[in-house]
């Protein structure tokens, strides 16, 4: 789809809103980094656009999840055991979530809660695997996202874990 100036723009319509993604905006989404905008345009048309109200739980631990989500607008928080406790992470525009369940077909491991009114792009698992096969470069982007998250988690745990290890008897890790 082309806009009046001849530049590409994907438009997705829900009940009363049209979301447009220009090629520049598309490339700001870490999952789509370095991918050809036009080659993925048909994927975006197969996605669902969800309007989520503030404080809504999108994913809950133990529940099945069949979609990878991209946060188009708003802010989400991730909670491990209790939505009333401090979040372990905050998601912003362009962040993805739900990918673990899509990858390993296991139930969700955390709560994902809307902190504000949000717009999400939902990619169902079959559509995800189709694009993955067509554009394997997306795997590099997803691995980079997951590696950053793991490093951030390591940093969060480093202080408390080191303190616990210093106070407890020595242990051996068996791999």
C-alpha positions in Angstrom: 0.0 0.0 0.0 1.4 3.4 -0.9 0.6 6.8 0.6 0.1 10.0 -1.4 3.8 10.7 -1.4 4.6 7.3 -2.9 6.2 6.0 0.3 5.0 2.6 1.7 2.6 2.6 4.6 0.9 -0.4 6.1 -2.5 0.4 7.4 -4.4 -1.9 9.7 -7.9 -1.1 10.7 -9.8 -2.1 13.8 -13.2 -1.0 14.7 -12.6 2.8 14.7 -8.8 3.3 14.3 -6.4 3.0 11.5 -2.8 2.3 12.5 -0.2 3.3 9.9 3.4 2.1 9.9 5.8 3.9 7.7 9.0 2.1 6.6 10.9 4.3 9.1 8.5 3.3 12.0 8.6 -0.3 10.9 12.4 -0.4 11.1 12.3 1.1 14.6 10.6 -2.1 15.8 13.5 -4.3 17.0 11.9 -7.5 15.8 11.8 -6.2 12.2 15.3 -4.5 12.3 17.1 -4.8 8.9 14.2 -6.6 7.3 12.6 -5.4 4.0 9.5 -3.6 4.7 7.7 -4.5 1.4 8.5 -8.2 1.9 6.7 -8.3 5.3 3.7 -6.1 4.3 1.5 -9.1 3.7 2.4 -10.5 7.1 1.2 -7.3 8.8 -2.2 -7.6 7.0 -2.6 -11.1 8.5 -2.0 -9.8 12.0 -4.8 -8.8 14.4 -4.8 -5.3 15.9 -6.0 -5.4 19.6 -7.2 -2.4 21.7 -6.3 -3.1 25.3 -7.6 -1.0 28.2 -5.3 0.0 31.0 -4.9 -2.6 33.8 -6.1 -5.4 31.6 -4.2 -8.7 31.8 -3.2 -9.8 28.4 -1.2 -12.9 29.4 -1.4 -14.9 32.7 1.0 -17.6 34.0 -0.1 -21.1 33.3 -2.5 -20.1 30.6 -2.0 -21.1 26.9 -0.8 -18.4 24.6 -0.9 -18.7 20.8 0.4 -15.3 19.8 3.5 -13.2 19.7 2.6 -9.5 20.5 4.2 -6.3 19.4 3.4 -3.2 21.4 2.4 -0.6 18.9 1.2 2.0 21.4 1.1 2.3 25.2 3.1 0.7 28.0 2.9 -2.8 29.5 4.4 -4.4 32.6 5.6 -7.9 33.4 4.9 -9.5 36.7 6.0 -13.0 37.8 3.6 -14.1 40.5 1.4 -11.3 41.5 0.1 -8.3 39.5 0.0 -6.3 42.7 3.8 -6.5 43.2 6.4 -4.4 41.5 6.9 -5.4 37.8 10.1 -7.1 36.9 10.1 -5.3 33.5 8.3 -2.6 31.6 7.6 -2.8 27.9 7.5 0.2 25.5 6.5 0.8 21.9 8.1 -1.8 19.7 8.7 -4.4 22.4 7.5 -7.9 21.9 6.1 -10.4 24.3 4.4 -13.8 24.3 7.3 -15.2 22.2 8.3 -17.9 24.7 4.9 -19.7 24.4 4.9 -19.4 20.6 8.4 -20.9 20.5 8.1 -23.8 23.0 4.3 -24.3 23.0 4.2 -24.2 26.8 1.8 -22.1 28.9 2.8 -18.5 29.7 5.3 -17.9 32.5 4.3 -14.4 33.6 1.6 -11.8 33.8 1.7 -9.1 31.1 -0.5 -6.2 32.1 -1.4 -3.0 30.3 -0.2 0.0 32.3 -2.0 2.4 29.9 -4.5 2.0 27.1 -2.5 0.0 24.5 -2.6 -1.1 20.9 -1.0 -4.5 20.1 -0.2 -6.2 16.9 -0.9 -9.9 17.5 0.9 -12.5 15.3 -0.6 -16.0 15.7 1.8 -18.9 15.9 1.2 -20.2 12.4 1.7 -16.8 10.9 4.8 -16.3 13.0 6.3 -19.6 11.8 5.5 -18.8 8.2 7.4 -15.5 8.4 10.2 -17.2 10.3 10.6 -19.7 7.4 10.4 -17.0 4.8 12.7 -14.5 6.5 15.0 -16.4 8.9 16.8 -13.1 9.7 13.9 -12.4 12.1 15.4 -15.2 14.3 18.6 -13.1 14.7 16.5 -10.1 15.8 14.5 -12.3 18.3 17.6 -13.9 19.7 19.1 -10.4 20.2 16.0 -9.3 22.0 16.0 -12.4 24.2 19.8 -12.0 24.9 19.2 -8.4 26.1 16.4 -9.5 28.4 18.6 -12.3 29.8 21.4 -9.8 30.5 19.0 -7.4 32.1 17.7 -10.2 34.3 21.2 -11.2 35.3 21.9 -7.6 36.3 18.7 -7.5 38.4 19.6 -10.7 40.1 23.3 -10.1 40.5 23.1 -8.2 43.8 20.6 -10.3 45.7 22.1 -13.6 44.4 25.6 -12.7 45.3 24.5 -11.7 48.8 22.7 -15.0 49.3 25.7 -17.0 48.0 28.0 -15.2 50.4 25.7 -16.0 53.4 25.0 -19.6 52.4 27.2 -22.7 52.4 29.2 -23.3 49.2 27.5 -25.4 46.6 28.6 -27.0 43.3 26.9 -26.4 40.0 26.6 -29.6 38.0 26.0 -29.1 34.3 
